Structures are given as structure tokens and as C-alpha cells.
Amino acid sequence: MNAAQGRRYRAAPVSVVGGALSVPGDKSISHRALMLGGICSGTVQIRGFLDSADCLATMGALRALGVRIEQPARQEVVVHGAGPAGLRASAAPLDLGNAGTAIRLFMGLLAGQRFASTLIGDASLMRRPMERVAKPLRLMGARIDTQEGRPPVLLHGGAALRGIDYTLPMASAQVKSAILLAALHAAGLTRVTEPAPTRDHTERMLGGFGAQLHRQGATIEIAGGQMLRGTPIQVPGDFSSAAFFIVAGCLAAPGGLTIRGVGVNPTRTGLLDMLRLMGARITVTPIAGAGPEPLADITAYAGPLRGVAIPRELVPLAIDELPVLFIAAACASGETVVTGAEELRVKESDRLAVMAAGLGATGVQCELLPDGLRIRGGTLRGGRVDSHGDHRVAMAFAIASLGAREAIEISDVANVATSFPGFVGAARGIGLALEEAGEP
């Protein structure tokens, strides 16, 4: 076992939490702000930047591609745009660490460049599928090789990209975003049609940088050759990070638990609808003047939750929040069924299988389905969980201690730093009895 795998949490049962907190900046928006800043003309000042391992990997890759980036403060970044043709070949493979969003978006960003690039990552990322991004990019003319569908990804460069009309076989913001980024370097129009709504941060940010996009129904259209202009970016609090504390409030905050300044883009907030279907009491107070991404304070109150069949149309709007929704289901009365979540099989881990194993290890009656889980609530006992290095699984089971009768020990938690540095301190601040141990 290496040092990273040796990091672990111990979460003792707690019956009441409360207060208020802020969460780190949105990871998805931080990635995109760096990337679009790197190819724009002018300077981009990013405030509220998520200073996590994933986003720092994106920053390092852009610097290797010749982009000048300054970081005057921990949550502030200044990107000096290289322009649409200003990137240069990296002397070494671009290492994206554990960042699945970064590697897939870089495939689109670099597909039309004149030079070759190789994309790699950590052991987890090197197991993740890349062909669903590579296939539409090849239709645009890109020359891309994968290793049996997985990294390393080799983009040969020098290809003349052309616009395509592409219907996504499954809802995926990462695939959609990669195509839109490649379309900036493609001749003609590119149209992308989604089978279901997915997060639209790329479209919103492209518009903020001056690009012209048109949406008609489920189809987004963008013309190639557009110049992006630098603009200031305010990164809201990450809804996916807030999700753990929203569920914590629903389980154990009779006086309410407030998460301040959270991004509430409607393509991200399916968890709120799911929890309300389960009987949760949650208030959302909008904050005016937040820019293209809506912002709000969210307060969740403890109350009884009931099991429900989650509508399939909500699943793409909460794909990263499903691990902690499964914890809410484990603490609810009755049965909860989630289907249409096959996307979770290709995240940092097979999240469906890992969550099912963890729930079973803590006494929860759970059935693993091909595309979801069936969970019988009210039986959460406690025990030992292997997160398999998946940050969202690790944080979800830390929150599970609020509904457990015994302590929960969670192994392999070092990757929590990829999305939520400071998670343990934030959890303790609202009253969780969470300890971290192991070799640093």
C-alpha cells in the first residue's frame, strides 16, 4: 500500500449538525475558465478558483503548452491568453492526474492544433474510457489514438477539422464540451444534439468570451473560426461539493444548515428535486448580480425522508451527486430506486459497484442494478468502506455517519483533495466527528 492509499477517515456517529459554511469554487467552471482563457485574446482574471489537484493539473498542462498563468492568491488566477494559434507543443506528455473532465476537454481543445500531444493521468484515469470522445472528434477529421480505448491518448495534430452534425448516444457534458471546443478550430458549422439536458457551463462560458452559439431545442450550433476575448470570471461555489452538506442538513440539522454562495445552474441541481421528492425541506435564496452562472444560499433542514423511485430525467442533472443521494436513501424509510445512471460506471471508479459494496459493508440492504441501485433505507449500521480512491464515495460515506449507529471507517481517501481540499475541516466545522489518519 502506498502513502496515498493509506489515508483514511473515521467518522463517528453524530445526531445534530448546523451552522453555515462556504464550499470551494466549482471544479467544472474552474477547468473551463483556464482552458478558454488559454486560447483567448487578452487576459482573464479568475476569482473563486478551485485550488485543487484536478484544477492544478489543468493549469500545469496549459503552462506546458506555453500559456502564461499567474496565481497571485490561492483562489485567484490570471491567465494571459495565447490566442487561437498560440499554443505550442509540450516537451513531455500532459499529465492530467485524476481529472477526467480535463483529459476529455483537452482532447477537444487540442484536436485541431498543428502539433501532436499525448495525454496521460494517474492509475485511475488511465483506466477510464476515452473512445466516446475520440469517435466524434475523428468524424471532424482529428487523428487520435487510444490504448484499447483508454489513455494514453495521442493526438497527432495537423488535421484540418470540419464541422459535423452529431447526436450524442448518451447524455454527457464532457463529450458535448469536447466537440464544442474542437468546433472552434473547425471549418463550417458544428451541431451537437443531446438526448437529455446536461450541464451547460461550456456554452455559458463560450458566450461570455464572445462566441456566438445558437440553441434550438436539444441542439447547440456553433461556427468555427470565432475569436474569444478575455473576460473576468467569478467562479461560484461548487454545487457538487455543497451536495454533501445539503444531505447532511437533511439528515441532522433541525435548526438548518446553510451553504453560502453556491452555483445553482439548473443543469446541476437535480439533487434538490430528488431530495424534495423524498420529503426534504430545502430553501434556495438567490444572490443577485452573480453573472452568467446563477448563485444562491442553500439551507437544508432535518426531517424524515422517504424512499422514492427517482425519475430518470433527473439523473443527468445530478450525476456527480448520486453517491450522496444514495446515502440519503440509506437513511430514508422505505425503498429508493435509481436507474438510468450507467454513466457512474465510468467515473473515478465504477461508482455504482463501489457504492453498493460500501452500503452493504455498513449494513444497508442494497441491490446493484445494471444502471443504478435499489436501496432499502433504515438499516445503516456502520463498518468499514473501501472508497477505491474515489473522492465522492469517500465524502459520501463521511456524511453517512449522521445516520449510522456505529462509526464508519473509510479507506483510500487521499483523492478528496482533487475536488474539495479542506473537506475534513469544513465537516468538523458543522459538527461532524470526522478524523483523518494515515501516512501523509
C-alpha positions in Angstrom: 0.0 0.0 0.0 1.4 3.4 -0.9 1.1 6.5 1.2 -1.8 7.9 -0.7 -3.8 4.7 -0.3 -3.0 4.8 3.4 -5.1 7.9 4.0 -8.3 7.1 5.8 -11.3 8.7 7.5 -13.0 7.6 10.7 -16.5 9.2 11.1 -18.2 8.6 14.5 -22.0 8.9 14.8 -23.4 12.4 15.4 -27.0 13.3 15.8 -27.0 17.1 15.2 -25.2 19.4 12.9 -25.8 23.0 12.0 -24.4 26.5 11.2 -23.2 27.9 7.9 -20.3 27.3 5.6 -18.9 28.1 2.2 -17.6 25.4 -0.2 -14.7 25.7 -2.7 -15.1 27.0 -6.2 -16.8 25.0 -8.9 -14.4 22.5 -10.4 -16.2 22.3 -13.8 -16.1 26.0 -14.2 -12.5 26.4 -12.9 -11.4 23.8 -15.6 -13.2 25.6 -18.4 -12.1 29.1 -17.3 -8.5 28.0 -17.5 -8.9 26.3 -20.9 -10.8 29.1 -22.6 -8.5 31.7 -21.0 -5.6 29.8 -22.5 -6.8 30.2 -26.1 -8.4 33.6 -25.9 -7.0 37.0 -26.8 -6.3 39.2 -23.8 -6.2 38.5 -20.1 -8.6 36.5 -17.9 -8.8 37.1 -14.2 -10.4 34.2 -12.4 -11.7 34.7 -8.8 -13.0 31.9 -6.6 -10.8 29.4 -8.5 -10.8 25.9 -7.1 -7.2 25.3 -6.0 -7.5 21.6 -6.1 -5.3 18.8 -7.5 -7.6 18.4 -10.6 -7.6 22.0 -11.5 -3.9 22.4 -10.8 -3.3 19.6 -13.3 -5.2 21.6 -15.9 -3.1 24.6 -15.0 0.1 22.7 -15.3 -0.9 21.3 -18.7 -1.7 24.7 -20.1 1.7 26.1 -18.8 3.4 23.2 -20.6 1.5 24.3 -23.8 3.0 27.8 -23.4 0.3 29.7 -21.6 1.5 32.2 -19.1 -0.5 31.8 -15.8 -0.1 33.7 -12.6 -1.6 32.8 -9.2 -1.3 36.0 -7.0 -3.5 34.4 -4.3 -4.8 30.9 -3.6 -8.3 31.4 -5.1 -7.2 33.9 -7.8 -5.6 33.1 -11.1 -4.6 35.4 -14.0 -4.4 33.7 -17.5 -2.6 35.5 -20.3 -4.4 34.1 -23.4 -2.1 32.7 -26.1 -4.8 33.2 -28.8 -6.3 30.6 -31.0 -3.0 29.6 -32.6 -0.6 30.5 -29.8 -0.3 27.1 -28.0 2.9 25.2 -28.6 3.9 21.6 -28.3 4.7 20.3 -24.8 8.1 18.7 -24.4 6.5 15.9 -22.3 3.1 14.1 -22.1 0.5 16.2 -20.4 -0.3 14.6 -17.1 -3.9 15.3 -16.0 -3.7 13.4 -12.7 -7.1 12.2 -11.7 -9.0 14.8 -13.8 -11.5 13.1 -16.1 -13.0 16.4 -17.2 -9.7 17.8 -18.0 -8.4 15.0 -20.2 -11.6 14.8 -22.2 -11.9 18.5 -22.7 -8.2 18.7 -23.7 -9.0 16.2 -26.4 -11.3 18.7 -28.0 -9.1 21.7 -27.3 -6.0 20.1 -28.9 -7.7 18.1 -31.7 -7.2 20.9 -34.2 -3.8 22.1 -33.2 -0.8 21.9 -35.6 1.3 19.8 -33.2 1.0 16.4 -31.5 0.1 15.9 -27.9 -0.1 12.9 -25.5 -2.5 12.9 -22.6 -1.9 10.7 -19.6 -3.0 10.6 -15.9 -2.9 8.6 -12.7 -3.7 4.9 -12.4 -7.4 5.6 -12.1 -7.6 8.0 -15.1 -5.6 5.5 -17.2 -8.4 3.0 -16.8 -11.2 5.4 -17.9 -12.8 5.2 -21.4 -11.9 7.8 -24.0 -13.4 6.5 -27.2 -16.8 8.1 -26.7 -14.9 11.5 -27.0 -12.4 10.3 -29.7 -15.1 9.0 -32.1 -16.9 12.3 -32.8 -13.6 14.1 -32.9 -12.4 11.6 -35.6 -15.6 12.4 -37.5 -14.4 16.0 -37.5 -11.1 14.9 -39.0 -8.9 14.6 -35.9 -6.3 11.9 -35.8 -6.5 10.3 -32.4 -5.1 7.0 -31.0 -6.1 5.5 -27.6 -4.7 2.4 -25.9 -7.6 -0.1 -26.3 -10.0 2.8 -25.7 -8.1 4.2 -22.7 -5.2 6.6 -22.1 -2.6 7.4 -23.2 -4.4 9.5 -25.8 -2.3 10.5 -28.7 -3.5 13.5 -30.8 -1.3 13.6 -33.9 -2.0 17.2 -34.8 -2.0 18.9 -38.1 -5.6 17.8 -39.0 -8.0 20.2 -40.8 -11.1 19.9 -38.8 -14.6 20.3 -40.3 -17.9 20.8 -38.6 -20.3 17.9 -38.0 -23.9 17.3 -37.1 -23.6 14.9 -34.1 -26.2 13.3 -31.8 -24.8 12.1 -28.5 -25.6 8.4 -28.0 -25.9 9.2 -24.2 -26.1 12.4 -22.2 -22.6 13.6 -21.4 -21.4 17.2 -20.8 -17.8 16.1 -21.2 -18.4 14.7 -24.7 -20.5 17.7 -25.7 -17.9 20.1 -24.4 -15.0 18.4 -26.2 -16.9 18.7 -29.5 -17.7 22.4 -28.9 -14.1 23.2 -28.1 -12.9 21.3 -31.3 -15.5 23.2 -33.3 -13.7 26.5 -32.6 -10.9 25.2 -34.9 -13.2 23.6 -37.4 -14.4 24.8 -40.8 -18.2 25.4 -41.0 -20.9 24.7 -38.5 -21.0 22.1 -35.8 -24.2 20.9 -34.3 -24.5 18.8 -31.2 -27.8 17.3 -30.1 -28.3 15.9 -26.6 -30.6 13.1 -25.7 -31.2 14.8 -22.3 -30.0 18.1 -20.7 -26.5 18.1 -19.3 -24.6 20.8 -17.5 -24.2 23.8 -19.8 -21.1 25.6 -18.3 -19.2 25.4 -21.6 -21.9 27.0 -23.6 -22.4 29.8 -21.0 -18.7 30.5 -20.8 -18.2 30.5 -24.5 -20.9 33.1 -24.7 -19.2 35.1 -22.0 -16.0 35.0 -24.0 -17.8 36.4 -27.0 -18.6 33.3 -29.0 -21.9 33.1 -30.9 -23.8 29.9 -30.1 -27.4 29.1 -31.0 -29.6 26.6 -29.2 -32.8 25.2 -30.7 -34.4 22.6 -28.5 -31.8 19.9 -27.7 -29.4 21.1 -30.4 -26.5 23.5 -30.0 -24.9 25.1 -33.1 -21.5 26.9 -33.3 -19.5 28.2 -36.2 -15.8 27.6 -36.4 -13.1 30.3 -36.5 -14.5 32.5 -33.8 -12.2 34.6 -31.7 -12.6 34.5 -27.9 -12.0 37.7 -25.9 -10.7 37.6 -22.3 -13.2 38.4 -19.7 -13.2 38.3 -15.8 -14.7 35.1 -14.4 -16.2 34.7 -10.9 -16.4 31.0 -10.0 -19.3 30.1 -7.8 -19.3 27.6 -5.0 -19.3 24.1 -6.4 -22.8 22.5 -6.2 -21.3 19.0 -6.2 -19.2 19.9 -3.1 -22.3 21.6 -1.5 -24.3 18.4 -2.1 -22.6 16.6 0.8 -23.6 19.3 3.2 -27.1 19.6 1.8 -27.7 16.0 2.6 -26.0 16.5 6.0 -28.6 19.2 6.7 -31.5 17.0 5.6 -30.3 14.2 8.0 -29.2 16.1 11.1 -29.8 19.9 11.1 -33.1 20.7 12.9 -32.2 24.3 13.0 -30.9 24.3 9.4 -27.5 24.2 7.7 -26.7 26.9 5.2 -24.2 26.7 2.4 -23.4 30.1 1.1 -22.7 31.3 -2.5 -23.4 28.1 -4.3 -23.8 27.8 -8.1 -27.4 26.8 -8.8 -27.2 26.3 -12.6 -30.4 24.4 -13.4 -28.4 21.8 -15.3 -26.7 20.9 -12.0 -29.4 21.0 -9.3 -31.3 17.7 -9.9 -30.3 16.6 -6.4 -32.6 19.3 -4.9 -35.5 17.9 -6.8 -34.7 14.4 -5.8 -34.4 15.2 -2.1 -37.6 17.2 -2.2 -39.4 14.2 -3.7 -38.1 12.3 -0.7 -39.7 14.9 1.6 -36.7 17.1 2.3 -37.2 20.8 3.3 -34.7 22.9 1.4 -34.7 26.7 0.8 -32.8 28.4 -2.0 -32.2 32.2 -1.7 -30.9 33.7 -4.9 -28.0 36.2 -4.9 -28.3 39.0 -7.4 -25.6 40.2 -9.8 -23.7 36.9 -10.0 -23.1 36.9 -13.7 -24.0 34.2 -16.2 -24.0 31.4 -13.6 -26.8 31.8 -11.1 -25.8 31.9 -7.4 -27.7 31.3 -4.2 -27.5 30.4 -0.5 -29.0 26.9 0.2 -30.4 25.9 3.6 -31.4 22.3 4.4 -33.4 21.3 7.4 -33.6 17.9 9.1 -36.8 15.9 8.7 -38.0 12.4 7.8 -37.1 11.2 4.3 -39.0 8.5 2.4 -37.8 6.2 -0.3 -38.9 7.0 -3.9 -38.4 5.9 -7.5 -36.1 8.7 -8.8 -37.4 10.0 -12.2 -34.8 9.0 -14.9 -34.9 12.5 -16.4 -33.4 14.0 -13.2 -30.4 11.6 -13.3 -28.2 13.5 -15.8 -28.8 16.7 -13.7 -27.3 15.0 -10.6 -24.8 12.5 -12.0 -21.9 13.6 -9.6 -24.3 13.9 -6.7 -25.7 10.4 -6.8 -23.2 8.9 -4.3 -24.5 11.2 -1.5 -28.1 10.7 -2.7 -27.6 7.0 -2.1 -26.6 7.9 1.5 -29.9 9.9 1.9 -31.7 6.8 0.6 -30.0 4.6 3.1 -31.2 6.9 5.9 -34.8 7.1 4.5 -37.8 5.0 5.3 -38.8 2.5 2.5 -37.2 1.8 -0.8 -35.4 4.1 -3.2 -34.7 3.1 -6.8 -32.3 4.9 -9.2 -32.0 3.8 -12.8 -30.5 5.4 -15.9 -27.2 6.1 -14.1 -24.9 3.9 -16.2 -22.6 6.9 -16.5 -21.5 6.2 -13.0 -19.8 3.0 -14.2 -17.0 5.1 -15.9 -16.2 7.7 -13.3 -13.2 7.7 -11.0 -14.4 4.2 -10.0 -17.4 2.1 -11.0 -19.4 4.2 -8.6 -22.4 2.0 -8.7 -20.4 -1.1 -7.7 -18.3 0.7 -5.2 -21.3 2.4 -3.5 -23.2 -0.9 -3.5 -20.3 -2.6 -1.8 -19.9 0.2 0.7 -23.6 0.3 1.6 -23.5 -3.5 2.0 -20.5 -3.2 4.3 -22.4 -0.8 6.5 -25.4 -2.9 6.8 -27.6 -1.4 4.2 -29.8 -3.7 2.1 -28.8 -2.7 -1.5 -29.2 -4.3 -4.9 -26.8 -3.4 -7.7 -28.7 -2.9 -11.0 -27.1 -2.6 -14.5 -27.7 1.1 -14.5 -28.5 2.0 -10.9 -29.2 0.9 -7.3 -32.2 -0.3 -5.3 -31.8 0.7 -1.7 -33.8 -0.3 1.4 -33.5 2.5 3.9 -33.3 2.5 7.7 -30.7 -0.2 8.1 -27.4 1.8 8.2 -25.2 0.3 10.9 -21.6 1.4 10.4 -18.4 -0.5 9.4 -15.5 -0.3 7.0 -15.7 1.0 3.5 -13.2 1.0 0.7 -13.6 4.1 -1.4 -11.3 2.8 -4.1 -9.7 6.2 -4.4 -13.0 7.9 -5.4 -13.3 11.3 -3.7 -17.1 11.4 -4.0 -17.5 8.0 -2.5 -15.2 8.9 0.4 -17.1 12.1 1.2 -20.5 10.4 0.8 -19.7 7.8 3.5 -18.3 10.5 5.8 -21.8 12.1 5.7 -23.4 8.6 6.2 -22.1 8.8 9.8 -25.1 11.1 10.6 -27.4 8.2 10.0 -25.3 5.4 11.4 -25.4 3.6 14.7 -21.7 2.9 14.7 -18.5 4.5 13.4 -17.7 4.3 9.7 -14.1 3.8 8.6 -13.3 4.8 5.0 -10.0 3.9 3.3 -8.1 5.4 0.4 -9.4 8.9 0.8 -6.4 11.0 -0.5 -8.2 11.9 -3.7 -10.7 14.0 -1.8 -8.1 16.8 -2.4 -8.9 16.6 -6.2 -12.2 18.4 -5.6 -12.5 19.5 -2.0 -9.3 20.5 -0.2 -10.3 21.3 3.3 -13.3 18.9 3.4 -12.4 17.5 6.9 -12.2 21.0 8.4 -15.5 22.0 6.8 -17.2 18.8 8.1 -15.9 19.4 11.6 -17.0 23.0 11.5 -20.7 22.0 11.2 -20.3 19.3 13.9 -19.3 16.0 12.2 -16.9 13.8 14.3 -14.6 13.2 11.4 -10.9 12.3 11.8 -8.3 11.7 9.1 -5.3 9.5 9.7 -2.6 7.6 7.8 0.7 8.4 6.2 0.9 11.8 4.6 
